[in-house]
Amino acid sequence: MFLKNPKRIEAILMIMTLALLVYSALEYKIRKELKTQNKTFPNQLGKPVQNPTTRWIFENFHEIQIVVIEELNKKVIANLLERNVFILDLLGDSYWKYYKIDEKI
């Protein structure tokens, strides 16, 4: 990335700072809920841990897709696995609303 204009440099730094803030807040919330509820989530090696990284959590959500069924005029979520449901349950309803698309298009 090559930026000359100081305003653009400030803008990209602000965006990156906000992204890191959201990333860190999500990691904090997941780890806090795992400890509060005394639950674990498997890490990359399959070992149960209470401090997974946000990067690992994102990788577990990578295969989820929205499938549009035009004949039924519906959208559904595909590949929502048990581990995804576990994390969404930890995070609560405000996160679940993005994965409950079973609605007409």
OpenMM code with the backbone's topology and positions (N, CA, C; nanometers):
from openmm import Vec3, app, unit

residues = "MET PHE LEU LYS ASN PRO LYS ARG ILE GLU ALA ILE LEU MET ILE MET THR LEU ALA LEU LEU VAL TYR SER ALA LEU GLU TYR LYS ILE ARG LYS GLU LEU LYS THR GLN ASN LYS THR PHE PRO ASN GLN LEU GLY LYS PRO VAL GLN ASN PRO THR THR ARG TRP ILE PHE GLU ASN PHE HIS GLU ILE GLN ILE VAL VAL ILE GLU GLU LEU ASN LYS LYS VAL ILE ALA ASN LEU LEU GLU ARG ASN VAL PHE ILE LEU ASP LEU LEU GLY ASP SER TYR TRP LYS TYR TYR LYS ILE ASP GLU LYS ILE".split()
positions = [
    Vec3(0.0857, -0.1163, 0.0000),
    Vec3(0.0000, 0.0000, 0.0000),
    Vec3(0.0907, 0.1231, 0.0000),
    Vec3(0.0605, 0.2161, -0.0879),
    Vec3(0.1418, 0.3362, -0.0999),
    Vec3(0.0505, 0.4573, -0.0975),
    Vec3(0.0620, 0.5365, 0.0072),
    Vec3(-0.0204, 0.6564, 0.0205),
    Vec3(0.0698, 0.7769, 0.0423),
    Vec3(0.0433, 0.8844, -0.0317),
    Vec3(0.1215, 1.0073, -0.0166),
    Vec3(0.0474, 1.1097, 0.0690),
    Vec3(-0.0817, 1.1185, 0.0482),
    Vec3(-0.1627, 1.2193, 0.1143),
    Vec3(-0.1771, 1.1869, 0.2636),
    Vec3(-0.1376, 1.2790, 0.3526),
    Vec3(-0.1488, 1.2537, 0.4968),
    Vec3(-0.2922, 1.2233, 0.5432),
    Vec3(-0.3911, 1.2827, 0.4801),
    Vec3(-0.5309, 1.2556, 0.5172),
    Vec3(-0.5677, 1.1102, 0.4873),
    Vec3(-0.5190, 1.0567, 0.3779),
    Vec3(-0.5475, 0.9179, 0.3435),
    Vec3(-0.4751, 0.8223, 0.4377),
    Vec3(-0.3548, 0.8594, 0.4774),
    Vec3(-0.2810, 0.7778, 0.5742),
    Vec3(-0.3562, 0.7740, 0.7066),
    Vec3(-0.4036, 0.8896, 0.7505),
    Vec3(-0.4825, 0.8963, 0.8746),
    Vec3(-0.6097, 0.8134, 0.8621),
    Vec3(-0.6742, 0.8199, 0.7471),
    Vec3(-0.7993, 0.7454, 0.7270),
    Vec3(-0.7749, 0.5949, 0.7325),
    Vec3(-0.6694, 0.5479, 0.6649),
    Vec3(-0.6430, 0.4034, 0.6664),
    Vec3(-0.6025, 0.3575, 0.8060),
    Vec3(-0.5294, 0.4404, 0.8786),
    Vec3(-0.4932, 0.4052, 1.0167),
    Vec3(-0.6164, 0.3992, 1.1064),
    Vec3(-0.7105, 0.4883, 1.0852),
    Vec3(-0.8339, 0.4876, 1.1638),
    Vec3(-0.9153, 0.3617, 1.1357),
    Vec3(-0.9259, 0.3242, 1.0087),
    Vec3(-1.0006, 0.2041, 0.9720),
    Vec3(-0.9341, 0.0801, 1.0312),
    Vec3(-0.8021, 0.0738, 1.0233),
    Vec3(-0.7308, -0.0416, 1.0783),
    Vec3(-0.7445, -0.0476, 1.2305),
    Vec3(-0.7414, 0.0673, 1.2961),
    Vec3(-0.7582, 0.0713, 1.4411),
    Vec3(-0.8973, 0.0246, 1.4808),
    Vec3(-0.9992, 0.0692, 1.4095),
    Vec3(-1.1363, 0.0251, 1.4387),
    Vec3(-1.1530, -0.1241, 1.4149),
    Vec3(-1.0924, -0.1752, 1.3085),
    Vec3(-1.1011, -0.3188, 1.2802),
    Vec3(-1.0360, -0.3998, 1.3914),
    Vec3(-0.9195, -0.3551, 1.4389),
    Vec3(-0.8522, -0.4246, 1.5493),
    Vec3(-0.9317, -0.4157, 1.6790),
    Vec3(-1.0003, -0.3037, 1.6998),
    Vec3(-1.0837, -0.2878, 1.8185),
    Vec3(-1.1990, -0.3876, 1.8169),
    Vec3(-1.2666, -0.4003, 1.7038),
    Vec3(-1.3770, -0.4961, 1.6912),
    Vec3(-1.3256, -0.6387, 1.7079),
    Vec3(-1.2152, -0.6698, 1.6443),
    Vec3(-1.1521, -0.8012, 1.6511),
    Vec3(-1.1191, -0.8371, 1.7963),
    Vec3(-1.0575, -0.7420, 1.8662),
    Vec3(-1.0193, -0.7642, 2.0056),
    Vec3(-1.1411, -0.7759, 2.0974),
    Vec3(-1.2420, -0.6937, 2.0737),
    Vec3(-1.3632, -0.6987, 2.1565),
    Vec3(-1.4344, -0.8324, 2.1414),
    Vec3(-1.4396, -0.8847, 2.0185),
    Vec3(-1.5024, -1.0141, 1.9959),
    Vec3(-1.4254, -1.1248, 2.0671),
    Vec3(-1.2941, -1.1214, 2.0572),
    Vec3(-1.2114, -1.2216, 2.1249),
    Vec3(-1.2313, -1.2149, 2.2763),
    Vec3(-1.2364, -1.0945, 2.3305),
    Vec3(-1.2580, -1.0765, 2.4749),
    Vec3(-1.3935, -1.1339, 2.5159),
    Vec3(-1.4974, -1.1029, 2.4388),
    Vec3(-1.6321, -1.1504, 2.4737),
    Vec3(-1.6402, -1.3027, 2.4699),
    Vec3(-1.5829, -1.3651, 2.3673),
    Vec3(-1.5874, -1.5113, 2.3561),
    Vec3(-1.5122, -1.5748, 2.4722),
    Vec3(-1.3926, -1.5253, 2.5008),
    Vec3(-1.3130, -1.5826, 2.6098),
    Vec3(-1.3806, -1.5627, 2.7453),
    Vec3(-1.4405, -1.4464, 2.7659),
    Vec3(-1.5103, -1.4188, 2.8923),
    Vec3(-1.6282, -1.5133, 2.9109),
    Vec3(-1.7077, -1.5324, 2.8047),
    Vec3(-1.8233, -1.6218, 2.8138),
    Vec3(-1.7823, -1.7672, 2.8341),
    Vec3(-1.6747, -1.8099, 2.7693),
    Vec3(-1.6257, -1.9467, 2.7897),
    Vec3(-1.5869, -1.9685, 2.9356),
    Vec3(-1.5195, -1.8700, 2.9944),
    Vec3(-1.4790, -1.8835, 3.1351),
    Vec3(-1.5989, -1.8738, 3.2286),
    Vec3(-1.6897, -1.7807, 3.2006),
    Vec3(-1.8079, -1.7632, 3.2850),
    Vec3(-1.8938, -1.8890, 3.2871),
    Vec3(-1.9128, -1.9499, 3.1703),
    Vec3(-1.9975, -2.0686, 3.1598),
    Vec3(-1.9185, -2.1978, 3.1792),
    Vec3(-1.7890, -2.1847, 3.2063),
    Vec3(-1.7001, -2.2999, 3.2272),
    Vec3(-1.7092, -2.3999, 3.1111),
    Vec3(-1.6965, -2.3456, 2.9897),
    Vec3(-1.7003, -2.4277, 2.8693),
    Vec3(-1.5682, -2.4140, 2.7946),
    Vec3(-1.5464, -2.5010, 2.6976),
    Vec3(-1.4246, -2.4951, 2.6171),
    Vec3(-1.4596, -2.5033, 2.4696),
    Vec3(-1.3641, -2.4635, 2.3874),
    Vec3(-1.3773, -2.4719, 2.2419),
    Vec3(-1.2495, -2.5358, 2.1906),
    Vec3(-1.2586, -2.6305, 2.0987),
    Vec3(-1.1366, -2.6977, 2.0512),
    Vec3(-1.0485, -2.6043, 1.9685),
    Vec3(-0.9174, -2.6076, 1.9970),
    Vec3(-0.8238, -2.5280, 1.9177),
    Vec3(-0.7877, -2.6028, 1.7898),
    Vec3(-0.6865, -2.5560, 1.7183),
    Vec3(-0.6488, -2.6155, 1.5903),
    Vec3(-0.6046, -2.7610, 1.6040),
    Vec3(-0.5547, -2.7982, 1.7198),
    Vec3(-0.5097, -2.9356, 1.7431),
    Vec3(-0.6189, -3.0237, 1.8022),
    Vec3(-0.7367, -2.9657, 1.8266),
    Vec3(-0.8473, -3.0409, 1.8843),
    Vec3(-0.8486, -3.0400, 2.0357),
    Vec3(-0.7522, -2.9700, 2.0969),
    Vec3(-0.7446, -2.9615, 2.2430),
    Vec3(-0.8460, -2.8584, 2.2928),
    Vec3(-0.9260, -2.8936, 2.3935),
    Vec3(-1.0239, -2.7975, 2.4457),
    Vec3(-0.9552, -2.6836, 2.5213),
    Vec3(-0.9864, -2.5592, 2.4823),
    Vec3(-0.9271, -2.4406, 2.5457),
    Vec3(-1.0359, -2.3390, 2.5772),
    Vec3(-1.0050, -2.2490, 2.6690),
    Vec3(-1.0975, -2.1410, 2.7010),
    Vec3(-1.0495, -2.0080, 2.6443),
    Vec3(-0.9418, -2.0104, 2.5669),
    Vec3(-0.8913, -1.8861, 2.5096),
    Vec3(-0.8611, -1.8976, 2.3595),
    Vec3(-0.9629, -1.9319, 2.2779),
    Vec3(-0.9388, -1.9398, 2.1339),
    Vec3(-0.9146, -1.8007, 2.0751),
    Vec3(-0.8409, -1.7958, 1.9669),
    Vec3(-0.8183, -1.6680, 1.8999),
    Vec3(-0.9366, -1.6365, 1.8087),
    Vec3(-0.9536, -1.5099, 1.7828),
    Vec3(-1.0611, -1.4689, 1.6923),
    Vec3(-1.0344, -1.5225, 1.5523),
    Vec3(-0.9107, -1.5284, 1.5152),
    Vec3(-0.8746, -1.5833, 1.3839),
    Vec3(-0.9261, -1.7273, 1.3699),
    Vec3(-0.9091, -1.8082, 1.4743),
    Vec3(-0.9554, -1.9466, 1.4714),
    Vec3(-1.1081, -1.9531, 1.4663),
    Vec3(-1.1726, -1.8663, 1.5404),
    Vec3(-1.3194, -1.8620, 1.5387),
    Vec3(-1.3674, -1.8259, 1.3978),
    Vec3(-1.3043, -1.7255, 1.3357),
    Vec3(-1.3422, -1.6868, 1.1997),
    Vec3(-1.3218, -1.8019, 1.1020),
    Vec3(-1.2139, -1.8765, 1.1166),
    Vec3(-1.1893, -1.9903, 1.0281),
    Vec3(-1.2985, -2.0961, 1.0412),
    Vec3(-1.3538, -2.1113, 1.1594),
    Vec3(-1.4617, -2.2078, 1.1803),
    Vec3(-1.5920, -2.1633, 1.1159),
    Vec3(-1.6053, -2.0351, 1.0885),
    Vec3(-1.7268, -1.9827, 1.0247),
    Vec3(-1.7094, -1.9682, 0.8733),
    Vec3(-1.5947, -2.0046, 0.8224),
    Vec3(-1.5627, -1.9804, 0.6826),
    Vec3(-1.6511, -2.0563, 0.5840),
    Vec3(-1.6920, -2.1768, 0.6176),
    Vec3(-1.7665, -2.2581, 0.5212),
    Vec3(-1.9163, -2.2294, 0.5181),
    Vec3(-1.9654, -2.1418, 0.6034),
    Vec3(-2.1087, -2.1099, 0.6062),
    Vec3(-2.1461, -2.0308, 0.4813),
    Vec3(-2.2597, -2.0664, 0.4213),
    Vec3(-2.3054, -2.0007, 0.2987),
    Vec3(-2.4549, -1.9711, 0.3060),
    Vec3(-2.4956, -1.8697, 0.2322),
    Vec3(-2.6377, -1.8410, 0.2152),
    Vec3(-2.6800, -1.9054, 0.0839),
    Vec3(-2.7823, -1.9905, 0.0898),
    Vec3(-2.8326, -2.0581, -0.0289),
    Vec3(-2.9687, -1.9986, -0.0629),
    Vec3(-2.9826, -1.9569, -0.1869),
    Vec3(-3.1095, -1.9010, -0.2345),
    Vec3(-3.1825, -2.0101, -0.3120),
    Vec3(-3.3044, -2.0402, -0.2672),
    Vec3(-3.3885, -2.1392, -0.3346),
    Vec3(-3.4988, -2.0603, -0.4052),
    Vec3(-3.4776, -2.0359, -0.5314),
    Vec3(-3.5692, -1.9502, -0.6068),
    Vec3(-3.7076, -2.0108, -0.6222),
    Vec3(-3.7150, -2.1451, -0.6385),
    Vec3(-3.8457, -2.2099, -0.6555),
    Vec3(-3.9350, -2.1894, -0.5339),
    Vec3(-3.8748, -2.1866, -0.4164),
    Vec3(-3.9510, -2.1655, -0.2928),
    Vec3(-3.9484, -2.0202, -0.2472),
    Vec3(-3.8713, -1.9384, -0.3193),
    Vec3(-3.8582, -1.7975, -0.2845),
    Vec3(-3.8068, -1.7794, -0.1419),
    Vec3(-3.6976, -1.8548, -0.1080),
    Vec3(-3.6428, -1.8518, 0.0272),
    Vec3(-3.4913, -1.8437, 0.0256),
    Vec3(-3.4371, -1.7957, 0.1384),
    Vec3(-3.2934, -1.8004, 0.1649),
    Vec3(-3.2728, -1.8869, 0.2895),
    Vec3(-3.1705, -1.9725, 0.2860),
    Vec3(-3.1374, -2.0545, 0.4031),
    Vec3(-2.9862, -2.0530, 0.4242),
    Vec3(-2.9461, -2.0803, 0.5470),
    Vec3(-2.8046, -2.0904, 0.5803),
    Vec3(-2.7608, -2.2350, 0.5625),
    Vec3(-2.6500, -2.2560, 0.4906),
    Vec3(-2.5958, -2.3900, 0.4695),
    Vec3(-2.4648, -2.4042, 0.5465),
    Vec3(-2.4364, -2.5243, 0.5904),
    Vec3(-2.3124, -2.5595, 0.6603),
    Vec3(-2.2978, -2.4925, 0.7967),
    Vec3(-2.4066, -2.4656, 0.8633),
    Vec3(-2.4008, -2.4147, 0.9999),
    Vec3(-2.3803, -2.5344, 1.0922),
    Vec3(-2.2574, -2.5538, 1.1344),
    Vec3(-2.2203, -2.6726, 1.2105),
    Vec3(-2.2421, -2.6533, 1.3601),
    Vec3(-2.2301, -2.7625, 1.4341),
    Vec3(-2.2498, -2.7600, 1.5793),
    Vec3(-2.1546, -2.6619, 1.6474),
    Vec3(-2.0300, -2.6558, 1.6010),
    Vec3(-1.9331, -2.5638, 1.6624),
    Vec3(-1.9713, -2.4183, 1.6378),
    Vec3(-2.0346, -2.3901, 1.5218),
    Vec3(-2.0816, -2.2550, 1.4943),
    Vec3(-2.1981, -2.2182, 1.5855),
    Vec3(-2.2889, -2.3136, 1.6031),
    Vec3(-2.4038, -2.2923, 1.6916),
    Vec3(-2.3557, -2.2681, 1.8348),
    Vec3(-2.2533, -2.3415, 1.8766),
    Vec3(-2.1976, -2.3261, 2.0104),
    Vec3(-2.1470, -2.1826, 2.0322),
    Vec3(-2.0712, -2.1310, 1.9368),
    Vec3(-2.0176, -1.9948, 1.9489),
    Vec3(-2.1297, -1.8919, 1.9436),
    Vec3(-2.2255, -1.9102, 1.8536),
    Vec3(-2.3373, -1.8165, 1.8455),
    Vec3(-2.4204, -1.8165, 1.9732),
    Vec3(-2.4371, -1.9337, 2.0343),
    Vec3(-2.5075, -1.9398, 2.1627),
    Vec3(-2.4314, -1.8636, 2.2706),
    Vec3(-2.2989, -1.8733, 2.2679),
    Vec3(-2.2170, -1.7978, 2.3637),
    Vec3(-2.2352, -1.6475, 2.3459),
    Vec3(-2.2390, -1.6038, 2.2209),
    Vec3(-2.2450, -1.4606, 2.1919),
    Vec3(-2.3843, -1.4016, 2.2108),
    Vec3(-2.4880, -1.4818, 2.1923),
    Vec3(-2.6227, -1.4339, 2.2196),
    Vec3(-2.7039, -1.3968, 2.0968),
    Vec3(-2.8257, -1.3483, 2.1229),
    Vec3(-2.9232, -1.3200, 2.0179),
    Vec3(-2.8792, -1.2121, 1.9200),
    Vec3(-2.8023, -1.1143, 1.9657),
    Vec3(-2.7602, -1.0075, 1.8748),
    Vec3(-2.6708, -1.0605, 1.7632),
    Vec3(-2.6043, -1.1731, 1.7843),
    Vec3(-2.5228, -1.2360, 1.6804),
    Vec3(-2.6033, -1.3396, 1.6019),
    Vec3(-2.6958, -1.4051, 1.6698),
    Vec3(-2.7788, -1.5070, 1.6040),
    Vec3(-2.8638, -1.4476, 1.4928),
    Vec3(-2.9033, -1.3225, 1.5056),
    Vec3(-2.9954, -1.2643, 1.4071),
    Vec3(-2.9379, -1.2651, 1.2657),
    Vec3(-2.8061, -1.2687, 1.2513),
    Vec3(-2.7447, -1.2720, 1.1183),
    Vec3(-2.7447, -1.4114, 1.0574),
    Vec3(-2.7740, -1.5127, 1.1376),
    Vec3(-2.7719, -1.6508, 1.0895),
    Vec3(-2.9104, -1.7142, 1.0861),
    Vec3(-3.0123, -1.6368, 1.1099),
    Vec3(-3.1494, -1.6854, 1.1014),
    Vec3(-3.2176, -1.6167, 0.9834),
    Vec3(-3.1824, -1.6600, 0.8644),
    Vec3(-3.2306, -1.5953, 0.7426),
    Vec3(-3.3486, -1.6684, 0.6830),
    Vec3(-3.3989, -1.7678, 0.7437),
    Vec3(-3.5063, -1.8501, 0.6895),
    Vec3(-3.6276, -1.7628, 0.6555),
    Vec3(-3.6124, -1.6764, 0.5554),
    Vec3(-3.7167, -1.5805, 0.5216),
    Vec3(-3.7388, -1.5749, 0.3705),
    Vec3(-3.8474, -1.5173, 0.3315),
    Vec3(-3.8784, -1.5025, 0.1888),
    Vec3(-3.7907, -1.3944, 0.1291),
    Vec3(-3.7583, -1.4125, -0.0013),
    Vec3(-3.6790, -1.3100, -0.0712),
    Vec3(-3.7638, -1.2320, -0.1691),
] * unit.nanometer
topology = app.Topology()
chain = topology.addChain("A")
for resn in residues:
    res = topology.addResidue(resn, chain)
    for name in ("N", "CA", "C"):
        topology.addAtom(name, app.Element.getBySymbol(name[0]), res)
